[in-house]
Amino acid sequence: MYKDNKLRAMKKICIGLLIVPFLLNAQEIHKSYFPRTLNLAGNVIKTSFKTIPSDFVYMGKNVSEDWKKTALYTGIVGALVLVDKPVTQFYQEEIETRIDYTIPRFSNIDFPWLEGNDAYMFYAMAGTYVGSFFGGYEKGQYAAINGFKALGYSILVSQVILKTIFGRARPYNSLKDKNADFDSATDNPFDFFNSRNGDHIYGNFSGTSLPSLHATAFFAMAKVFQMEFDNYWIPYGFMTAVFLAEIKEHRHWVSDMVAGGIIGTVIGRSIVRSSWRARGILPNKEKEISFQWMPSISSRYNGLTLVATF
C-alpha cells in the first residue's frame, strides 16, 4: 500500500513537472500576444490615416493618366444618358420585376449604413476587422479599414459633390405608367441641375439621381476586398446579392448606376494602390518593350540598327 501511494505521488509530480513548462509558456505567449496585436493594429491604423492624401492623388492619376479609359467610360455613360428613357423603362419592366427576393434585416439602428440591407456591407467589414484584429491578420485589417475608407469616399464624391453638381431628377417608379411616390420624379432623362433643398449628406429624392451612391459605395467596397484578397467571386457575389435585394428601391436611371459602378471601382482601386505603396507591396508597372530602327553611319558600317527599349 505504501509503495502504491508513493508511485501515485511520483506520477503526480512527473505530470506536474510536464505541465508546468506548458503553463509557463502559455503565460509568456499571453503576455506577448496583446502587445504584438496592439502594435500591429496601431501600425495598420497609422498607415491607413497617413495614406489619405495619396488616396486622392491615386484617384486623380486613375482619371488623368489613363485618359483613353476615362474617355471610353465617359462616352459610355454619356451615350446611356441619351437613350436612358427606353433603356431604363426596359430595365424597370424586364429586370426589376423579375428579381424578387429579400434578405433578413438584422439591424434596427436608425442611422445610414447601419440599418436595412446596407448594414450587411458595414457589418461584414466590421466583422472582418474584429476577426483580423484578434487573429493578428494584417491583410484583413487593411482590407476592412480600406473598405470603410471606400464607403466614406463614396459618400463624399458621389453623395456630396457629384450629385450636387449634376442635380439630376430621378425617374418615375414606372416610366411606362408615370407612377411615382415623390414629387420630383420625371420621365425626362435630361432634367439636370435641380436643387437638393440644402440636404447634401443624407439626401432626399430631389436632384440626387446621378451618380447612384449605392452603386458607387458597393463597387468601391467590393473592389477593395477583391484586390486585397485576389478574389472576385466572394466580394462581388456578396455585393450583388445585397444590392439586388433592394433593386426596386434604388430608383435610378440606368446611366446613374453604371456611372456609380465606374466611380466606385476607381475609388476602391485607388485606395488599395495607395495602401500597397505605403506598405511596400505595390507591383511595379509592367514596362512595354518597344523596338525602333535607327540609321547607323560610320567608317566601318553603314546600315540600320535595331534598338529595343524595355
matplotlib code that plots the C-alpha trace (Angstrom):
import matplotlib.pyplot as plt

x = [0.0, 2.8, 4.6, 1.3, 0.8, 4.4, 4.1, 0.9, 2.6, 5.6, 3.2, 1.5, 4.9, 6.0, 2.7, 3.0, 6.6, 5.4, 2.5, 4.4, 6.5, 3.4, 1.7, 4.7, 4.9, 1.2, 1.7, 4.6, 2.5, -0.3, 2.0, 3.4, 0.2, -1.6, 1.4, 2.1, -1.6, -2.0, 1.3, 0.2, -3.3, -1.7, 0.6, -2.2, -4.4, -1.5, -0.6, -4.2, -4.6, -1.3, -2.3, -5.5, -3.9, -2.3, -5.6, -7.0, -3.7, -4.2, -7.8, -6.6, -4.0, -6.5, -8.6, -5.8, -3.1, -5.3, -7.2, -8.3, -10.2, -11.6, -12.8, -14.3, -16.2, -17.4, -18.6, -20.5, -22.2, -23.0, -24.4, -26.6, -27.9, -29.1, -31.1, -31.9, -35.7, -36.2, -33.3, -34.5, -38.1, -36.9, -34.9, -37.9, -40.3, -38.0, -35.3, -36.7, -39.9, -38.1, -35.8, -38.0, -36.3, -35.5, -32.8, -33.3, -32.8, -30.8, -30.2, -32.8, -30.3, -31.8, -28.6, -27.4, -25.5, -26.3, -29.8, -31.6, -29.7, -26.8, -25.9, -24.7, -21.9, -21.0, -21.0, -19.2, -16.3, -16.6, -16.5, -13.5, -11.7, -12.6, -11.6, -8.3, -7.5, -7.7, -6.1, -3.2, -4.0, -2.5, -4.1, -7.6, -7.2, -6.1, -8.9, -11.5, -10.2, -9.8, -13.3, -14.5, -12.5, -14.1, -17.5, -16.5, -15.0, -18.0, -20.3, -18.0, -17.5, -21.0, -23.4, -21.9, -20.0, -21.3, -25.0, -24.8, -23.1, -25.4, -28.7, -30.4, -34.0, -34.9, -37.1, -40.7, -41.0, -42.7, -41.8, -44.5, -47.3, -45.7, -46.2, -44.1, -44.4, -42.3, -42.9, -39.6, -39.8, -39.7, -39.7, -37.2, -33.6, -32.2, -33.7, -30.4, -29.3, -32.2, -31.9, -31.2, -33.0, -30.0, -29.7, -26.3, -25.3, -28.3, -30.1, -33.6, -35.1, -34.8, -31.8, -30.0, -30.1, -26.6, -24.5, -26.0, -24.5, -25.3, -23.6, -20.6, -20.2, -20.9, -18.5, -15.8, -16.0, -16.1, -13.1, -11.1, -11.7, -11.2, -7.8, -6.7, -7.7, -7.2, -10.7, -13.6, -16.4, -16.9, -16.8, -18.7, -21.1, -21.9, -22.3, -24.6, -26.8, -27.2, -27.7, -30.3, -32.4, -33.5, -33.5, -36.9, -35.8, -32.8, -35.0, -32.3, -31.7, -29.5, -26.8, -26.7, -25.9, -23.3, -21.6, -21.7, -20.1, -17.3, -16.6, -16.7, -14.2, -11.8, -12.2, -11.6, -8.6, -7.0, -7.3, -5.7, -2.9, -2.2, -2.1, 0.1, 2.6, 2.8, 3.2, 5.9, 4.0, 2.8, 3.7, 5.9, 4.2, 4.8, 7.0, 6.3, 9.1, 9.4, 11.6, 13.0, 15.1, 17.8, 20.2, 23.9, 26.6, 30.3, 33.7, 33.2, 29.5, 26.5, 23.0, 20.2, 20.5, 17.6, 17.2, 15.0, 13.7, 12.3]
y = [0.0, 2.4, 1.7, 2.2, 5.6, 6.5, 5.6, 7.7, 10.6, 10.3, 10.1, 13.3, 15.0, 13.9, 15.1, 18.4, 18.8, 18.2, 20.6, 23.5, 24.3, 24.4, 26.7, 29.0, 29.1, 29.9, 32.7, 34.1, 33.8, 35.6, 38.4, 38.9, 38.4, 41.6, 43.9, 42.4, 42.5, 46.1, 47.1, 45.6, 47.2, 50.6, 50.4, 49.5, 52.4, 54.8, 53.8, 54.0, 57.5, 58.7, 57.5, 59.5, 62.3, 59.8, 58.0, 61.1, 61.5, 58.0, 58.8, 61.7, 59.6, 57.0, 59.6, 61.7, 59.2, 56.5, 59.1, 56.6, 54.6, 57.8, 58.9, 55.5, 55.3, 58.9, 58.2, 55.1, 57.0, 59.9, 57.5, 55.9, 59.2, 59.8, 56.6, 56.5, 56.6, 53.5, 51.6, 52.4, 51.6, 48.2, 47.8, 48.5, 46.2, 43.3, 43.2, 44.8, 42.8, 39.5, 39.9, 39.5, 38.3, 39.7, 39.2, 39.4, 42.7, 42.2, 45.8, 48.3, 51.1, 54.3, 55.5, 55.4, 52.2, 50.7, 49.7, 47.8, 45.9, 48.4, 47.0, 43.8, 45.7, 47.6, 44.7, 42.4, 44.9, 45.3, 41.6, 41.3, 43.8, 42.3, 38.8, 40.1, 42.2, 39.3, 36.9, 39.3, 39.2, 42.3, 42.0, 41.6, 44.7, 46.7, 45.3, 46.3, 49.8, 50.4, 49.2, 51.8, 54.4, 53.4, 53.9, 57.3, 58.5, 57.3, 59.4, 62.4, 62.0, 60.8, 62.0, 65.4, 66.5, 64.9, 64.7, 68.4, 69.3, 67.4, 67.7, 65.1, 64.3, 60.6, 58.7, 57.6, 54.3, 53.2, 55.2, 53.3, 54.4, 57.6, 56.5, 57.9, 58.3, 61.5, 64.9, 65.5, 62.4, 62.8, 60.9, 63.4, 61.9, 65.4, 67.0, 68.2, 70.9, 70.7, 72.0, 69.5, 71.7, 72.1, 68.4, 67.3, 64.4, 62.2, 63.4, 63.1, 62.3, 65.8, 66.2, 63.2, 60.7, 60.9, 59.0, 56.2, 56.3, 52.6, 51.6, 53.8, 52.5, 48.9, 48.7, 50.6, 48.3, 45.2, 46.4, 46.8, 43.3, 41.9, 43.4, 42.7, 39.0, 38.5, 37.1, 38.3, 35.8, 36.4, 40.2, 40.9, 38.0, 39.2, 42.8, 41.8, 39.7, 42.6, 45.2, 43.2, 42.5, 46.2, 46.6, 48.3, 50.8, 52.3, 54.4, 55.4, 55.8, 53.0, 55.5, 56.6, 53.0, 52.5, 55.8, 54.8, 51.5, 53.0, 55.7, 53.2, 51.0, 53.9, 54.8, 51.3, 50.7, 54.0, 53.3, 49.8, 51.0, 53.9, 51.5, 49.0, 51.7, 52.7, 49.0, 48.5, 45.9, 47.9, 45.9, 47.6, 48.8, 46.4, 48.0, 47.6, 46.6, 48.9, 48.4, 51.2, 51.1, 53.8, 54.6, 54.0, 55.5, 55.1, 54.4, 50.7, 50.2, 51.7, 50.4, 50.1, 49.4, 47.8, 49.4, 47.7, 49.7, 47.8]
z = [0.0, 0.9, -2.4, -4.3, -2.7, -3.3, -7.0, -7.3, -5.7, -8.1, -11.1, -10.0, -9.5, -13.0, -14.6, -12.8, -14.0, -17.5, -17.3, -15.6, -18.7, -20.9, -18.4, -18.2, -22.0, -22.3, -19.8, -21.8, -25.0, -23.3, -22.1, -25.6, -27.6, -26.7, -27.1, -30.6, -31.5, -30.4, -32.1, -35.4, -35.2, -34.3, -37.3, -39.7, -38.4, -38.6, -42.1, -43.2, -41.9, -43.4, -46.9, -47.0, -49.2, -51.5, -51.9, -53.7, -55.6, -57.0, -57.9, -59.9, -61.6, -62.5, -64.2, -65.9, -66.8, -68.4, -70.4, -73.0, -70.5, -68.9, -72.3, -73.0, -69.8, -70.0, -73.5, -72.4, -69.6, -72.0, -74.6, -72.0, -70.9, -74.5, -74.5, -70.8, -71.2, -73.3, -71.6, -68.1, -69.0, -70.3, -67.1, -64.9, -66.8, -67.6, -64.9, -61.8, -62.0, -62.3, -59.3, -56.2, -53.1, -49.7, -47.1, -43.3, -41.7, -38.6, -37.6, -36.4, -35.7, -37.2, -38.9, -42.5, -43.4, -40.0, -40.9, -43.6, -46.2, -46.2, -42.8, -44.4, -46.1, -43.0, -40.6, -43.0, -42.9, -39.2, -38.7, -40.9, -38.9, -35.5, -36.6, -38.2, -35.1, -32.7, -35.2, -35.9, -39.6, -41.1, -44.6, -43.2, -41.0, -44.0, -46.2, -43.6, -42.9, -46.7, -47.1, -44.6, -46.4, -49.7, -48.1, -46.8, -50.0, -52.0, -49.8, -50.3, -54.0, -55.1, -52.5, -51.6, -54.7, -57.9, -57.0, -56.1, -59.4, -61.6, -59.7, -61.9, -61.3, -60.5, -62.9, -62.2, -60.4, -63.6, -66.7, -68.6, -66.3, -64.9, -61.3, -58.5, -54.8, -54.7, -56.3, -58.0, -60.2, -64.0, -67.3, -68.8, -68.6, -69.4, -66.3, -64.7, -62.3, -59.8, -56.2, -53.4, -51.0, -48.8, -47.9, -49.2, -46.9, -46.1, -49.2, -50.5, -53.9, -55.2, -57.6, -56.4, -59.2, -60.8, -59.8, -57.7, -54.2, -53.6, -56.8, -56.0, -52.5, -53.2, -56.1, -54.2, -51.2, -53.4, -55.3, -52.1, -51.0, -54.5, -54.7, -51.2, -51.3, -55.0, -55.3, -57.5, -56.7, -53.0, -52.7, -55.9, -55.3, -51.8, -53.1, -55.9, -53.6, -51.2, -54.0, -55.9, -52.7, -52.8, -56.6, -56.7, -54.0, -55.9, -58.3, -60.7, -64.4, -65.8, -66.5, -62.9, -61.8, -64.5, -63.6, -59.9, -60.6, -62.6, -60.0, -57.2, -59.0, -59.4, -55.7, -54.5, -56.8, -55.8, -52.1, -52.4, -54.6, -52.3, -49.4, -51.2, -51.9, -48.3, -47.3, -49.9, -51.9, -54.9, -58.0, -60.5, -63.6, -66.4, -69.0, -72.6, -74.9, -77.9, -81.0, -83.2, -86.3, -86.4, -89.3, -88.4, -90.5, -89.6, -91.2, -90.5, -91.0, -92.9, -92.3, -89.8, -86.1, -84.1, -80.7, -78.1, -75.1, -72.1]

ax = plt.figure().add_subplot(projection="3d")
ax.plot(x, y, z, "-o")
ax.set_aspect("equal")
plt.show()
